[in-house]
Amino acid sequence: MGSVVQQPGRSARAEAPRSVQRYTGEVVYVYAFDVAYEMSRQPVRELLGQPVAQFAVDASKRSPKQLFFYKPQMVRLPPMERLGPYGPVRVERAVKLLPVGAISITVRVPFEVHHLEDLVVFHDLQFNNGALHDEVRRLAEDVVAELKSHCVRPHPHLIEEEAYTVFCVASPLLTPEGVPVNAEHWFQAHRRKVAALLTQEPDLDSLSKQESDESTGRYLSYYETDLVVVDWDAALIIDEPQDFDETLYIMELANLQLAELEAYDRILDDALDRSYRDLGERPLRSRGDVLRELRELRIDLARFSDELSNITKFFGDWHLARIYEKISSRFHLADWHRTIDGKLKTLDDLYQLLKHDQTNRWMMILELTIVLLFIIDLVILVLGLKGH
């Protein structure tokens, strides 16, 4: 029998010890704010004293030439020096502006730890001068104040944001001996630790196997050294640092879509509440006013839906599409769409009902007018005969 030739390095990865020397990378915090009905089409030249440019994703080696992303306006703010849980850190911030009346703020905080559970404290990140969440809220308020002239029907106050946390670990993971570790093998060996990290559970032993499997059930791997695990509130990316951005942008778009669908749902709820009141026994507005508002709302929401679909579509990379599918499933975006479609149908039924009711009223007025004219004609005829 002939001897079996092993490929160099591959068996070493498969059989390598699963302990990792250290974890380096960055925690990326993604915040989506719905700030207005929509943004004007006039480009923003400067924001918070920094030039605004078009966002672009650096194409990786696995991205074909026809890869397409929506490219919003973006500004990178000067980095900040903060004192984090494990010492001084350099915090980087960026703001994206989207035509659906939303802004997306990303904050990057680097880390280097020896144990995965050491990253749990980064969920609700506290600096020496306060919480990261409070800083982001203040930044969002400053951005909205400066963009006031570009906002169409801005909200009177800043609505609660949709936040998502992504733990980006640089690959390849190395053992203390410097041997690369297969990312998927490492994941299976540390699945409960990954689940505890994603669910912000400090007590690892109290987490059940069922919850561990559920939290880490949506994961993908492309190369032996990369991995993406998606949960509801957080995600884990293991990849080369230059490839973080494209996956992060997919997650940012899904988070933005969730925030906008929630805003979309609130608009429909308010419209339905007003419509039900207007259909009551003592309507506060005329049927014509109600019909006009419903017609405008239907047109506006159709345009809003088109804009939202446009900014969250991408083509050319099936692996990124699979990541989007995983995170949209975790966010239940399809359920949100079905709920909103149902409310839109209810709104459309109310519109048709009011329109039919208005048509019947006009038909009745027309019939009464014809009868009145007939009576007047008879009266004139009778008076004419009496005159003779």
JOVENDA-V111098 format. One record per residue. N is the residue number from 1. RES is the residue in three letters. SS is DSSP state (H for helix, E for strand, - for the rest). OMEGA is omega in whole degrees, 0 to 359 (NA if undefined). Layout:
# JOVENDA-V111098
n->N res->RES ss->SS omega->OMEGA
n->N res->RES ss->SS omega->OMEGA
This chain:
# JOVENDA-V111098
n->1 res->MET ss->- omega->180
n->2 res->GLY ss->- omega->179
n->3 res->SER ss->- omega->180
n->4 res->VAL ss->- omega->180
n->5 res->VAL ss->- omega->178
n->6 res->GLN ss->- omega->177
n->7 res->GLN ss->- omega->183
n->8 res->PRO ss->- omega->174
n->9 res->GLY ss->- omega->187
n->10 res->ARG ss->H omega->178
n->11 res->SER ss->H omega->179
n->12 res->ALA ss->H omega->179
n->13 res->ARG ss->H omega->184
n->14 res->ALA ss->H omega->185
n->15 res->GLU ss->H omega->184
n->16 res->ALA ss->- omega->175
n->17 res->PRO ss->- omega->187
n->18 res->ARG ss->- omega->175
n->19 res->SER ss->- omega->184
n->20 res->VAL ss->- omega->183
n->21 res->GLN ss->- omega->178
n->22 res->ARG ss->- omega->179
n->23 res->TYR ss->E omega->177
n->24 res->THR ss->E omega->179
n->25 res->GLY ss->E omega->181
n->26 res->GLU ss->E omega->171
n->27 res->VAL ss->E omega->181
n->28 res->VAL ss->E omega->179
n->29 res->TYR ss->E omega->183
n->30 res->VAL ss->E omega->181
n->31 res->TYR ss->E omega->177
n->32 res->ALA ss->E omega->180
n->33 res->PHE ss->E omega->170
n->34 res->ASP ss->E omega->190
n->35 res->VAL ss->- omega->183
n->36 res->ALA ss->E omega->178
n->37 res->TYR ss->E omega->174
n->38 res->GLU ss->E omega->177
n->39 res->MET ss->E omega->175
n->40 res->SER ss->- omega->183
n->41 res->ARG ss->- omega->179
n->42 res->GLN ss->- omega->183
n->43 res->PRO ss->- omega->177
n->44 res->VAL ss->- omega->183
n->45 res->ARG ss->- omega->185
n->46 res->GLU ss->E omega->179
n->47 res->LEU ss->E omega->181
n->48 res->LEU ss->- omega->177
n->49 res->GLY ss->- omega->181
n->50 res->GLN ss->E omega->179
n->51 res->PRO ss->E omega->179
n->52 res->VAL ss->- omega->180
n->53 res->ALA ss->E omega->178
n->54 res->GLN ss->E omega->180
n->55 res->PHE ss->- omega->177
n->56 res->ALA ss->- omega->177
n->57 res->VAL ss->- omega->175
n->58 res->ASP ss->- omega->183
n->59 res->ALA ss->- omega->179
n->60 res->SER ss->- omega->181
n->61 res->LYS ss->- omega->180
n->62 res->ARG ss->- omega->181
n->63 res->SER ss->- omega->180
n->64 res->PRO ss->- omega->185
n->65 res->LYS ss->- omega->184
n->66 res->GLN ss->- omega->179
n->67 res->LEU ss->- omega->183
n->68 res->PHE ss->E omega->171
n->69 res->PHE ss->- omega->168
n->70 res->TYR ss->- omega->186
n->71 res->LYS ss->- omega->180
n->72 res->PRO ss->- omega->173
n->73 res->GLN ss->E omega->187
n->74 res->MET ss->E omega->175
n->75 res->VAL ss->E omega->174
n->76 res->ARG ss->E omega->182
n->77 res->LEU ss->E omega->179
n->78 res->PRO ss->E omega->180
n->79 res->PRO ss->E omega->179
n->80 res->MET ss->E omega->174
n->81 res->GLU ss->E omega->181
n->82 res->ARG ss->E omega->176
n->83 res->LEU ss->E omega->184
n->84 res->GLY ss->E omega->183
n->85 res->PRO ss->- omega->184
n->86 res->TYR ss->- omega->177
n->87 res->GLY ss->E omega->182
n->88 res->PRO ss->E omega->178
n->89 res->VAL ss->E omega->177
n->90 res->ARG ss->E omega->186
n->91 res->VAL ss->E omega->178
n->92 res->GLU ss->E omega->183
n->93 res->ARG ss->E omega->176
n->94 res->ALA ss->E omega->180
n->95 res->VAL ss->E omega->175
n->96 res->LYS ss->E omega->180
n->97 res->LEU ss->E omega->184
n->98 res->LEU ss->E omega->187
n->99 res->PRO ss->- omega->180
n->100 res->VAL ss->- omega->179
n->101 res->GLY ss->- omega->182
n->102 res->ALA ss->E omega->172
n->103 res->ILE ss->E omega->177
n->104 res->SER ss->E omega->181
n->105 res->ILE ss->E omega->176
n->106 res->THR ss->E omega->179
n->107 res->VAL ss->E omega->181
n->108 res->ARG ss->E omega->180
n->109 res->VAL ss->E omega->181
n->110 res->PRO ss->E omega->178
n->111 res->PHE ss->E omega->170
n->112 res->GLU ss->E omega->183
n->113 res->VAL ss->E omega->180
n->114 res->HIS ss->- omega->181
n->115 res->HIS ss->- omega->182
n->116 res->LEU ss->H omega->181
n->117 res->GLU ss->H omega->177
n->118 res->ASP ss->H omega->182
n->119 res->LEU ss->H omega->183
n->120 res->VAL ss->H omega->182
n->121 res->VAL ss->H omega->181
n->122 res->PHE ss->H omega->179
n->123 res->HIS ss->- omega->176
n->124 res->ASP ss->- omega->190
n->125 res->LEU ss->- omega->178
n->126 res->GLN ss->E omega->173
n->127 res->PHE ss->E omega->179
n->128 res->ASN ss->- omega->182
n->129 res->ASN ss->- omega->178
n->130 res->GLY ss->E omega->184
n->131 res->ALA ss->E omega->176
n->132 res->LEU ss->H omega->181
n->133 res->HIS ss->H omega->180
n->134 res->ASP ss->H omega->178
n->135 res->GLU ss->H omega->181
n->136 res->VAL ss->H omega->178
n->137 res->ARG ss->H omega->179
n->138 res->ARG ss->H omega->178
n->139 res->LEU ss->H omega->179
n->140 res->ALA ss->H omega->178
n->141 res->GLU ss->H omega->178
n->142 res->ASP ss->H omega->179
n->143 res->VAL ss->H omega->181
n->144 res->VAL ss->H omega->180
n->145 res->ALA ss->H omega->180
n->146 res->GLU ss->H omega->181
n->147 res->LEU ss->- omega->187
n->148 res->LYS ss->H omega->181
n->149 res->SER ss->H omega->180
n->150 res->HIS ss->H omega->183
n->151 res->CYS ss->E omega->175
n->152 res->VAL ss->E omega->183
n->153 res->ARG ss->E omega->180
n->154 res->PRO ss->E omega->177
n->155 res->HIS ss->- omega->182
n->156 res->PRO ss->- omega->177
n->157 res->HIS ss->- omega->183
n->158 res->LEU ss->- omega->181
n->159 res->ILE ss->- omega->180
n->160 res->GLU ss->- omega->185
n->161 res->GLU ss->- omega->170
n->162 res->GLU ss->E omega->187
n->163 res->ALA ss->E omega->179
n->164 res->TYR ss->E omega->183
n->165 res->THR ss->E omega->181
n->166 res->VAL ss->E omega->177
n->167 res->PHE ss->E omega->183
n->168 res->CYS ss->E omega->182
n->169 res->VAL ss->E omega->181
n->170 res->ALA ss->E omega->177
n->171 res->SER ss->- omega->1
n->172 res->PRO ss->- omega->172
n->173 res->LEU ss->- omega->184
n->174 res->LEU ss->E omega->173
n->175 res->THR ss->- omega->176
n->176 res->PRO ss->- omega->178
n->177 res->GLU ss->- omega->179
n->178 res->GLY ss->- omega->180
n->179 res->VAL ss->- omega->178
n->180 res->PRO ss->E omega->181
n->181 res->VAL ss->- omega->174
n->182 res->ASN ss->- omega->187
n->183 res->ALA ss->H omega->182
n->184 res->GLU ss->H omega->175
n->185 res->HIS ss->H omega->177
n->186 res->TRP ss->H omega->181
n->187 res->PHE ss->H omega->180
n->188 res->GLN ss->H omega->180
n->189 res->ALA ss->H omega->184
n->190 res->HIS ss->- omega->187
n->191 res->ARG ss->H omega->181
n->192 res->ARG ss->H omega->177
n->193 res->LYS ss->H omega->177
n->194 res->VAL ss->H omega->178
n->195 res->ALA ss->H omega->179
n->196 res->ALA ss->H omega->178
n->197 res->LEU ss->H omega->184
n->198 res->LEU ss->H omega->182
n->199 res->THR ss->- omega->180
n->200 res->GLN ss->- omega->181
n->201 res->GLU ss->- omega->182
n->202 res->PRO ss->- omega->181
n->203 res->ASP ss->- omega->184
n->204 res->LEU ss->H omega->185
n->205 res->ASP ss->H omega->182
n->206 res->SER ss->H omega->182
n->207 res->LEU ss->- omega->182
n->208 res->SER ss->- omega->178
n->209 res->LYS ss->H omega->180
n->210 res->GLN ss->H omega->179
n->211 res->GLU ss->H omega->178
n->212 res->SER ss->H omega->180
n->213 res->ASP ss->H omega->181
n->214 res->GLU ss->H omega->183
n->215 res->SER ss->H omega->183
n->216 res->THR ss->- omega->185
n->217 res->GLY ss->- omega->181
n->218 res->ARG ss->E omega->180
n->219 res->TYR ss->E omega->181
n->220 res->LEU ss->E omega->175
n->221 res->SER ss->- omega->181
n->222 res->TYR ss->- omega->174
n->223 res->TYR ss->- omega->179
n->224 res->GLU ss->- omega->185
n->225 res->THR ss->- omega->180
n->226 res->ASP ss->- omega->184
n->227 res->LEU ss->E omega->173
n->228 res->VAL ss->E omega->176
n->229 res->VAL ss->E omega->187
n->230 res->VAL ss->E omega->173
n->231 res->ASP ss->- omega->185
n->232 res->TRP ss->- omega->188
n->233 res->ASP ss->- omega->184
n->234 res->ALA ss->E omega->179
n->235 res->ALA ss->E omega->176
n->236 res->LEU ss->E omega->175
n->237 res->ILE ss->E omega->170
n->238 res->ILE ss->E omega->185
n->239 res->ASP ss->E omega->174
n->240 res->GLU ss->- omega->186
n->241 res->PRO ss->H omega->181
n->242 res->GLN ss->H omega->180
n->243 res->ASP ss->H omega->179
n->244 res->PHE ss->H omega->194
n->245 res->ASP ss->H omega->184
n->246 res->GLU ss->H omega->177
n->247 res->THR ss->H omega->178
n->248 res->LEU ss->H omega->181
n->249 res->TYR ss->H omega->176
n->250 res->ILE ss->H omega->179
n->251 res->MET ss->H omega->178
n->252 res->GLU ss->H omega->179
n->253 res->LEU ss->H omega->179
n->254 res->ALA ss->H omega->177
n->255 res->ASN ss->H omega->177
n->256 res->LEU ss->H omega->179
n->257 res->GLN ss->H omega->178
n->258 res->LEU ss->H omega->180
n->259 res->ALA ss->H omega->181
n->260 res->GLU ss->H omega->176
n->261 res->LEU ss->H omega->176
n->262 res->GLU ss->H omega->177
n->263 res->ALA ss->H omega->176
n->264 res->TYR ss->H omega->180
n->265 res->ASP ss->H omega->178
n->266 res->ARG ss->H omega->178
n->267 res->ILE ss->H omega->180
n->268 res->LEU ss->H omega->178
n->269 res->ASP ss->H omega->179
n->270 res->ASP ss->H omega->181
n->271 res->ALA ss->H omega->179
n->272 res->LEU ss->H omega->178
n->273 res->ASP ss->H omega->179
n->274 res->ARG ss->H omega->181
n->275 res->SER ss->H omega->178
n->276 res->TYR ss->H omega->177
n->277 res->ARG ss->H omega->182
n->278 res->ASP ss->H omega->177
n->279 res->LEU ss->- omega->181
n->280 res->GLY ss->- omega->184
n->281 res->GLU ss->- omega->182
n->282 res->ARG ss->- omega->181
n->283 res->PRO ss->- omega->180
n->284 res->LEU ss->- omega->181
n->285 res->ARG ss->- omega->178
n->286 res->SER ss->- omega->179
n->287 res->ARG ss->H omega->179
n->288 res->GLY ss->H omega->178
n->289 res->ASP ss->H omega->180
n->290 res->VAL ss->H omega->179
n->291 res->LEU ss->H omega->180
n->292 res->ARG ss->H omega->179
n->293 res->GLU ss->H omega->180
n->294 res->LEU ss->H omega->179
n->295 res->ARG ss->H omega->179
n->296 res->GLU ss->H omega->180
n->297 res->LEU ss->H omega->179
n->298 res->ARG ss->H omega->179
n->299 res->ILE ss->H omega->182
n->300 res->ASP ss->H omega->181
n->301 res->LEU ss->H omega->175
n->302 res->ALA ss->H omega->177
n->303 res->ARG ss->H omega->178
n->304 res->PHE ss->H omega->180
n->305 res->SER ss->H omega->179
n->306 res->ASP ss->H omega->179
n->307 res->GLU ss->H omega->181
n->308 res->LEU ss->H omega->178
n->309 res->SER ss->H omega->183
n->310 res->ASN ss->H omega->183
n->311 res->ILE ss->H omega->182
n->312 res->THR ss->- omega->176
n->313 res->LYS ss->- omega->178
n->314 res->PHE ss->- omega->185
n->315 res->PHE ss->E omega->168
n->316 res->GLY ss->- omega->182
n->317 res->ASP ss->- omega->184
n->318 res->TRP ss->H omega->180
n->319 res->HIS ss->H omega->176
n->320 res->LEU ss->H omega->177
n->321 res->ALA ss->H omega->178
n->322 res->ARG ss->H omega->176
n->323 res->ILE ss->H omega->178
n->324 res->TYR ss->H omega->179
n->325 res->GLU ss->H omega->179
n->326 res->LYS ss->H omega->184
n->327 res->ILE ss->H omega->177
n->328 res->SER ss->H omega->175
n->329 res->SER ss->H omega->179
n->330 res->ARG ss->H omega->179
n->331 res->PHE ss->H omega->182
n->332 res->HIS ss->- omega->181
n->333 res->LEU ss->H omega->179
n->334 res->ALA ss->H omega->178
n->335 res->ASP ss->H omega->176
n->336 res->TRP ss->H omega->179
n->337 res->HIS ss->H omega->180
n->338 res->ARG ss->H omega->179
n->339 res->THR ss->H omega->181
n->340 res->ILE ss->H omega->177
n->341 res->ASP ss->H omega->178
n->342 res->GLY ss->H omega->179
n->343 res->LYS ss->H omega->176
n->344 res->LEU ss->H omega->178
n->345 res->LYS ss->H omega->177
n->346 res->THR ss->H omega->178
n->347 res->LEU ss->H omega->178
n->348 res->ASP ss->H omega->177
n->349 res->ASP ss->H omega->177
n->350 res->LEU ss->H omega->178
n->351 res->TYR ss->H omega->180
n->352 res->GLN ss->H omega->178
n->353 res->LEU ss->H omega->179
n->354 res->LEU ss->H omega->179
n->355 res->LYS ss->H omega->177
n->356 res->HIS ss->H omega->179
n->357 res->ASP ss->H omega->179
n->358 res->GLN ss->H omega->178
n->359 res->THR ss->H omega->178
n->360 res->ASN ss->H omega->178
n->361 res->ARG ss->H omega->179
n->362 res->TRP ss->H omega->177
n->363 res->MET ss->H omega->178
n->364 res->MET ss->H omega->178
n->365 res->ILE ss->H omega->179
n->366 res->LEU ss->H omega->179
n->367 res->GLU ss->H omega->178
n->368 res->LEU ss->H omega->178
n->369 res->THR ss->H omega->179
n->370 res->ILE ss->H omega->179
n->371 res->VAL ss->H omega->180
n->372 res->LEU ss->H omega->178
n->373 res->LEU ss->H omega->178
n->374 res->PHE ss->H omega->179
n->375 res->ILE ss->H omega->179
n->376 res->ILE ss->H omega->179
n->377 res->ASP ss->H omega->178
n->378 res->LEU ss->H omega->179
n->379 res->VAL ss->H omega->179
n->380 res->ILE ss->H omega->180
n->381 res->LEU ss->H omega->181
n->382 res->VAL ss->H omega->179
n->383 res->LEU ss->H omega->178
n->384 res->GLY ss->H omega->179
n->385 res->LEU ss->H omega->179
n->386 res->LYS ss->H omega->180
n->387 res->GLY ss->H omega->178
n->388 res->HIS ss->- omega->NA
